[in-house]
């Protein structure tokens, strides 16, 4: 099961991703909840119509960030609603898919439930496996083999939702008792390790099988509508330059190679 997060208005992104997914011979569904230009009452109406049992802290989260949440949750909801697939791969629409992406999707999709032996063989300790990330705090020693894929344990938070595989069991756990939960974090922060008691067990696939597109990735669909420092172009530009610097290469090669 593969779901592309893509807004109706993002035509260029959709065409770029469709071409790549077609080259990979991968079928996919598309979902995109666009709340960027809606009034507060309209945003609340969208939340109630889709996930009335959830509450979002509007003092912290912007409308597009809530829309991003609803898009990802719609993919999780579709996973829970069926019994054919044990996982769902969710990808955003500003990516470059690398060799190995299709294989990773197929491997992490899991076997059919009718084959208990195959299910046991494919068992993984991870609730969420990231296919690629700009976060570099990933252990080079704490890793395990998942049907031929090398999945590493991050040491800290992962702050991208570029592409990941999520298990049906975790999605079910998230939705269970959700009426008693208020969401106060962007989805990338929540899913990447700051979800409290609902923090998923996360792993990072290495080598990565996707990267952020250098052009499309710079054109944020959230930042222009979110007035917080962490979403500002200045902050984001500084973070990108630091991660791409020689100092960053040296730091991560020295630290995480031995952890």
Number of C-alpha atoms within 10 A of each C-alpha: 21 20 23 23 23 22 20 13 10 12 11 12 18 19 12 15 21 17 11 15 17 11 11 16 10 15 11 14 11 17 17 21 19 22 23 19 11 13 11 12 9 12 20 18 13 19 19 13 10 12 17 13 15 16 17 18 12 15 7 14 18 21 23 23 24 26 22 25 19 23 23 21 19 19 25 24 17 15 25 21 11 10 12 14 16 20 26 25 26 26 23 21 23 24 22 18 22 15 12 15 18 16 13 20 21 15 15 23 20 23 21 13 13 9 9 11 10 13 15 11 12 15 13 19 11 18 18 23 24 27 27 25 23 15 14 20 19 26 21 17 12 16 18 16 10 18 14 9 17 15 26 22 21 23 15 14 18 25 18 19 19 22 25 24 24 25 24 22 13 20 21 15 12 16 17 10 11 15 12 9 13 12 18 17 18 19 21 19 16 19 22 23 19 19 16 9 6 13 16 23 16 23 29 25 23 17 14 19 21 21 18 20 13 11 9 16 16 13 12 13 17 17 18 14 16 18 12 13 11 12 15 15 15 10 12 15 11 11 13 11 11 13 15 12 10 10 11 14 13 10 12 16 14 11 13 17 14 11 14
